C-alpha cells in the first residue's frame, strides 16, 4: 500500500498504539493467552474498520463503489489485511512448515 506521508504517519501511530495496547494487556496478566488478546484486538480493529467504511446515502456514489455492499467491504478488508500481513516482519517465521531445512 502506498500512502502520502500524512496518511503513513497516522497509520504508523495507530499501529504503534495497538501494539502498545497488546503489550500492556499481556503484561497486566502474564497468564493471558496472547492469541486471545490478539483476536480481541483484531475483532475491535475489524469493527472500527467496517464502521469507517460505511457507504454514504447515495447508492450511485462513485467514491463509495468499492464499499457499497457488505461483500465489497469484506473483499476490501481481506485485501488490506493480506497486504499488511505480507509487509509485516512477522509474516515469515523460521519455524514455518514450508521453510526449507538444510
C-alpha positions in Angstrom: 0.0 0.0 0.0 1.2 3.4 -0.9 0.2 6.4 1.3 1.3 10.0 1.4 3.4 11.0 4.4 0.5 12.3 6.5 -1.5 9.1 6.0 1.6 7.0 6.7 2.2 8.8 9.9 -1.4 8.2 11.0 -1.2 4.6 10.1 2.1 4.2 11.9 0.8 5.9 15.0 -2.4 3.8 15.1 -0.5 0.6 14.6 2.0 1.5 17.3 -0.7 2.3 19.8 -2.4 -1.1 19.1 0.9 -2.9 19.7 1.4 -1.0 22.9 -2.1 -1.9 24.0 -1.4 -5.6 23.3 1.8 -5.4 25.3 0.0 -3.7 28.2 -2.7 -6.3 28.3 -0.2 -9.1 28.2 1.9 -7.5 30.9 -1.2 -7.0 33.1 -2.0 -10.7 33.0 1.0 -12.9 32.3 -1.3 -16.0 32.3 -3.4 -14.5 29.5 -3.3 -16.3 26.1 -1.6 -14.0 23.6 -3.8 -15.4 20.9 -6.9 -14.4 22.8 -5.5 -10.9 23.3 -4.6 -10.6 19.6 -8.0 -12.0 18.5 -9.8 -9.5 20.7 -7.8 -6.7 19.3 -8.4 -7.8 15.8 -12.1 -8.1 16.5 -12.1 -4.4 17.6 -10.0 -3.3 14.7 -12.3 -5.1 12.2 -15.3 -3.4 13.8 -13.7 0.0 13.6 -12.6 -0.6 10.0 -16.1 -1.7 8.9 -17.6 1.3 10.7 -15.2 3.7 8.9 -16.1 2.2 5.5 -19.8 2.7 5.6 -21.1 4.0 2.3 -22.9 7.3 2.1 -26.6 7.6 1.5 -26.2 7.9 -2.3 -26.4 4.4 -3.8 -24.7 5.7 -7.0 -21.8 7.4 -5.3 -18.7 6.7 -7.2 -16.5 7.3 -4.2 -18.3 4.6 -2.3 -18.4 1.9 -5.1 -15.6 -0.2 -3.5 -17.5 -0.5 -0.2 -21.2 -0.1 -1.2 -22.1 -3.7 -0.3 -21.2 -5.9 2.6 -19.4 -8.3 0.2 -17.4 -5.5 -1.3 -16.4 -4.2 2.2 -15.3 -7.7 3.2 -13.3 -8.1 0.0 -11.6 -4.7 0.6 -10.9 -5.7 4.2 -9.4 -9.0 3.2 -7.2 -7.4 0.6 -5.9 -4.8 3.0 -5.2 -7.4 5.7 -3.3 -9.5 3.2 -1.2 -6.5 2.1 -0.5 -5.5 5.7 0.4 -9.1 6.7 2.8 -9.5 3.8 4.5 -6.2 4.8 5.0 -7.4 8.4 8.3 -8.5 9.7 6.4 -11.4 11.3 4.8 -12.7 8.1 7.5 -15.4 7.6 8.9 -17.4 10.5 11.9 -19.6 10.6 9.6 -22.2 12.1 7.0 -22.2 9.2 6.3 -25.7 7.9 7.1 -24.7 4.4 10.6 -23.4 5.2 13.4 -25.5 3.7 15.7 -27.3 6.0 19.4 -28.0 5.2 
